[in-house]
């Protein structure tokens, strides 16, 4: 396992674990970041731009480090 922040642009990854406080995990789940969910890294310049289901979401590196792939 490694943090999502280490994924490269164009990679499709599967979420294995989400760490952090309950509120943080709940917020990420509401955005579509769930365990066993597949996401695609669109861009990694500065913030990560991620394709989650039919949406594109920007996450900063700190938040991306809480998502393990």
N, C-alpha and C positions, 0 to 999 in steps of 0.2 A: 504494500500500500504506500501511496505517496499523496501529498496535498495537491489539490486541484490547481494551485498556483504554479506548479511545476509542469503542467500540461502545455503542449505547444499548439499553435494555431492550426486548425484543420483536423485535430484529433477528436475522435468520438470516444468518450469514456463513460464508464459505469460507476455510479456513486456506491461506495462500499460502507461508509460510515460518516456520520456528521457529529462533530464534537461541539462543545460550548454549553452555555446555560440553556435552560428550557425555553426561554423567550427567544433566543437566537435560533435554536433548532425549529421552533414553531414558525418563526418568520420565514426561514428558508423553505420550510415545507409549503407554506402558503404561496411562495414564488415558484414552486414546482421542483425544488431540490429534495428528492426523497431517495431513500436507500433502494438500490437496484434500478434507479432511473437512469436513462441514457441522456447525456448532454454532449453538445458539440462546441468546441472552443472556436469561436469565429476570429477573435483578435486578442493579442496579449500585450498590446502597447499601453503602458500605464495600468489602467484597470483591465480586467478580463471581460470581454464581451462573449456571452454564452448563449447558445440556442437551446432553449428548454421548451420542449413540446413545440408550440407554434409561436413562442415569444422569444425576443432577444433581451437579455438582462445583463447589466453591467455590475460586476462585483469588484470591490477593491481587493488587494492582495491579502489583507488581514482576514477578511471574511472567507476568501477562497482557501486560505490555509486551514480553515475549520472543516472543509469538505475533503474527505479522503477518497481517493480513487484507486 
